[in-house]
Amino acid sequence: MCEDNVTTTPRATAANQPGGNVEVVADVFTDDALSVSGESDAVSTASVTSSILEYRVENGRTYHKYKDGKYWAPNDERENERLDLVHHLYLRTFDGHLGTAPPNRENSKVGRVLDVGTGTGIWAMDFGDDHPEAEVIGVDLSASQPQFVPPNVLFQIDDVEESWTFSQPFDYIHSRMMKGSIRDWKKFLEQCYENLNPGGYLELNDVDLFPVSDDDTLKDDGSLLKVFRLFLEALEKLGSSFDSQSTRLKEMLAEVGFEDIQVLQSKWPTNSWPKHAKFKAIGYWNHENLAPNLDGILMAPLTRALGWEKNAVHLLAMEARKELGDKNVHAYFNVWSIHGRKPLKA
């Protein structure tokens, strides 16, 4: 891993953080409102070379060429829009905050910050805007970040599963949606620990792969669970996996040496079926996140690992979209935010 050299989304200001057992109650809909429709269907920094900026086209989508094939999602404009929508989902989940660890509290000050799997760089840029005193570095396999960024934000194209060689440690390491990307979580957490200053924080935010329901409206033999079972099978053949529950990471953080570990849980409904206004809105945006993009999420894993044809993937995604948009199916994804502190005497 190389050595470092040294448009914002509106947010609310509520101080509440997600936590505890979150209950989501279904709203009441008329028959003609039970289906959600909608097929609605950046680029270099000075520190990257032209070879890293190369990409390849596969089944009509573009993918990173640096460490070719290691990550399964596309890196084109459509995927970048989806990633920015995921950022919006997290802001709604965290009541306008960029994260749950103490550096995200009002009036907090922080020095060096690392954003792992920065994607479009939107989190790093928002954090840099909110913390002009901080030096923020975003790392990703793809050069999907914009050209013009806050002066205290730097992007690097690199692989966080290789040995880290940063010149200085960090005060806050943030990661989001890295399940399915990290092959060796123990090594990754150890490198995070080693590259934090004493008293520094690591925060991990992610979503469980399989949706669930509390009232058995999500059927085990339905198309939605079928899609994610196939997705998991493909990722395992490609060397990655979502199989470990996010709560297991709490134990792993403790094993590595972190203390004051906090686990906060929320839910992303599959559409706007909930009655509660916050979860209804989150469900609406999560449907917009998934429904138009299922094909892109599934395409590379299923064609590369399972030998599926492109048209078969499209048909599978089409069937899953029906259940994803059905407001009689009260399904949701568990969302986890876990953070821990490196001891002051470490």
ABEGO torsion letter per residue (X at the ends): XBBBBXXBBBBBABABBBEEBBBBBBBBBBAAAABBBEABXXABBAABBAAAABBBBBGGBBBBABGBGABABBABAAAAAAAAAAAAAAAAAAGGBABABAAABBGBBBBBBBBBGAEAGAAAAAAAAABAABBBBBBBABBABBABBBAABBBBBBBAABBBABABBBABBBBBGABGABABAAAAAAAAAAABBBGBBBBBBBBBABBBBAAGABBAABAAAAAAAAAAAAAAAAGBBAABBAAAAAAAAAAAGBBGBBBBBBBBBABAABABAAAAAAAAAAAAAAAAAAAAAAAAAAAAAAGBBAAAAAAAAAAAAAAAABAABBBBBBBBBBBBBBBAAX
